[in-house]
Amino acid sequence: MDLMTAALNFVVPPASLVMLTFAWPTLTFINTCEWIYNTFFTSEDMENKVIVITGASSGIGEQISYEYAKRRANLVLIARRENRLRGISENARRLGARHVLIMAADVVKEDDCRRFINETINYFGRVDHLVNTASLGHTFYFEEATDSSVFPILMDINFWGNVYPTYVALPYLRQNSGRIIVNASVENWLPLPRMSLYSAAKSALVNFYETLRFEVKDDVGITVATHGWIGTEMTRGKFMVEEGAEMQWKEEREVHVSGGPVEEFAKLIVSGACRGDPYVKYPSWYDIFFLYRVFAPKVLYWTFRFLLINGGERRTSFIGTGRPLLETSPRRLIGGPVTTSQSLQQQQLKLE
């Protein structure tokens, strides 16, 4: 048995690469034909359908709301910032949304999720799409965190903030052969520094929905949307604290990257969901790194270590680490007084 395992370890990886190389043109042709057919002949008509969107007060969630509004859907917008939702609901109506409900709720609380799903059913009588976009990132090195109370906050929003709405809405989605749309991230498998907890939560999230896909079979569709660098409030460092005040900080990064437009990613997500695509990727060229991770992990490791870790002086956001913000170089807080992370870590960070 050990000899057979050793032989398979030696033969299967290169043989698989050779087979994939020869099959790639055929697979590309089949995928293109399937995309054309689904786009022009089987794309779901969203007029009068009921769409529940969490994290709808900004960023990807807001733009997804507008894309569904253009398709004349009924929207249920969920976030903690109700005042922000009012303006978004008016924009959605102007773009074509039939009816728009807004509700303030915390997606990490099961009772809140049950409340907004029940109110949706009471008003519309159905749920067709559940779009989970609530997310919270961080940009500190794990060893710098001296206050572990931020750990469960990150896990709650990025994982349970998706699971609870899904758990409550799933029976109603089954009734209408509905669909769940998940806002994931390439960090669920691509290692990047200063994002350890975020990456772990996204990895758990993707594996949860991949498993759920097999459990629900064809009764409920699942679209996992994976993005690279997106220019949202989260990546710009804007968070929601418990009292409802917005806080933003500026940070120098080792590698200067430009975020792709959120509007384009939102359009791809909604179009893919209406076609019934299991995956939406933006940009898709990130996938090549997955082959390196499987077949040449050391190449991937040293490449990212060279580009991201040794690219400059070690600078980080000290939010939630228990260290003063001004410990290394001055940073300016926009929308609030200059303070230290000792006081900030006592406030529960929430992103809508």
URMORA-V696001 format. One record per residue. N is the residue number from 1. RES is the residue in one letter. OMEGA is omega in whole degrees, 0 to 359 (999 if undefined). Layout:
n = <N:N>
res = <RES:RES>
omega = <OMEGA:OMEGA>
//
This chain:
n = <1:2:3:4:5:6:7:8:9:10:11:12:13:14:15:16:17:18:19:20:21:22:23:24:25:26:27:28:29:30:31:32:33:34:35:36:37:38:39:40:41:42:43:44:45:46:47:48:49:50:51:52:53:54:55:56:57:58:59:60:61:62:63:64:65:66:67:68:69:70:71:72:73:74:75:76:77:78:79:80:81:82:83:84:85:86:87:88:89:90:91:92:93:94:95:96:97:98:99:100:101:102:103:104:105:106:107:108:109:110:111:112:113:114:115:116:117:118:119:120:121:122:123:124:125:126:127:128:129:130:131:132:133:134:135:136:137:138:139:140:141:142:143:144:145:146:147:148:149:150:151:152:153:154:155:156:157:158:159:160:161:162:163:164:165:166:167:168:169:170:171:172:173:174:175:176:177:178:179:180:181:182:183:184:185:186:187:188:189:190:191:192:193:194:195:196:197:198:199:200:201:202:203:204:205:206:207:208:209:210:211:212:213:214:215:216:217:218:219:220:221:222:223:224:225:226:227:228:229:230:231:232:233:234:235:236:237:238:239:240:241:242:243:244:245:246:247:248:249:250:251:252:253:254:255:256:257:258:259:260:261:262:263:264:265:266:267:268:269:270:271:272:273:274:275:276:277:278:279:280:281:282:283:284:285:286:287:288:289:290:291:292:293:294:295:296:297:298:299:300:301:302:303:304:305:306:307:308:309:310:311:312:313:314:315:316:317:318:319:320:321:322:323:324:325:326:327:328:329:330:331:332:333:334:335:336:337:338:339:340:341:342:343:344:345:346:347:348:349:350:351:352>
res = <M:D:L:M:T:A:A:L:N:F:V:V:P:P:A:S:L:V:M:L:T:F:A:W:P:T:L:T:F:I:N:T:C:E:W:I:Y:N:T:F:F:T:S:E:D:M:E:N:K:V:I:V:I:T:G:A:S:S:G:I:G:E:Q:I:S:Y:E:Y:A:K:R:R:A:N:L:V:L:I:A:R:R:E:N:R:L:R:G:I:S:E:N:A:R:R:L:G:A:R:H:V:L:I:M:A:A:D:V:V:K:E:D:D:C:R:R:F:I:N:E:T:I:N:Y:F:G:R:V:D:H:L:V:N:T:A:S:L:G:H:T:F:Y:F:E:E:A:T:D:S:S:V:F:P:I:L:M:D:I:N:F:W:G:N:V:Y:P:T:Y:V:A:L:P:Y:L:R:Q:N:S:G:R:I:I:V:N:A:S:V:E:N:W:L:P:L:P:R:M:S:L:Y:S:A:A:K:S:A:L:V:N:F:Y:E:T:L:R:F:E:V:K:D:D:V:G:I:T:V:A:T:H:G:W:I:G:T:E:M:T:R:G:K:F:M:V:E:E:G:A:E:M:Q:W:K:E:E:R:E:V:H:V:S:G:G:P:V:E:E:F:A:K:L:I:V:S:G:A:C:R:G:D:P:Y:V:K:Y:P:S:W:Y:D:I:F:F:L:Y:R:V:F:A:P:K:V:L:Y:W:T:F:R:F:L:L:I:N:G:G:E:R:R:T:S:F:I:G:T:G:R:P:L:L:E:T:S:P:R:R:L:I:G:G:P:V:T:T:S:Q:S:L:Q:Q:Q:Q:L:K:L:E>
omega = <179:179:179:178:179:179:178:177:182:188:190:182:180:179:179:178:178:179:180:179:181:183:187:179:180:179:178:178:180:180:179:178:179:179:180:181:182:181:189:186:185:181:185:175:186:181:180:173:184:184:175:184:175:182:189:187:181:170:184:180:179:182:175:177:181:179:176:178:178:178:174:177:170:187:170:186:185:174:176:183:183:179:177:181:181:179:180:179:178:177:181:178:179:180:175:180:182:178:179:172:175:180:174:182:177:187:177:177:183:180:177:179:178:181:184:174:179:178:176:179:180:183:185:180:183:169:181:177:170:183:180:181:181:184:179:180:176:180:176:174:186:183:180:182:179:178:184:179:178:183:180:178:179:180:181:184:186:180:183:176:172:185:183:177:178:181:183:186:188:179:180:176:178:183:184:185:185:185:175:178:187:176:180:181:180:180:178:175:181:186:176:181:176:180:188:183:177:180:180:180:180:177:176:181:182:180:176:183:174:176:180:179:178:183:183:179:182:182:180:177:179:176:178:181:183:181:172:181:182:184:178:178:180:182:176:175:183:186:179:178:189:183:178:179:178:182:181:175:177:185:173:181:180:181:181:180:180:182:175:183:180:181:181:179:179:179:178:181:183:178:179:178:180:176:184:180:177:182:170:185:180:349:187:183:175:185:182:179:180:176:177:181:181:189:180:185:181:177:179:182:183:178:181:176:179:186:191:185:182:184:180:180:182:178:183:171:182:176:176:182:183:180:179:179:185:186:183:181:183:174:184:175:180:179:180:181:175:183:179:183:175:178:181:184:178:178:183:182:177:173:181:999>
//
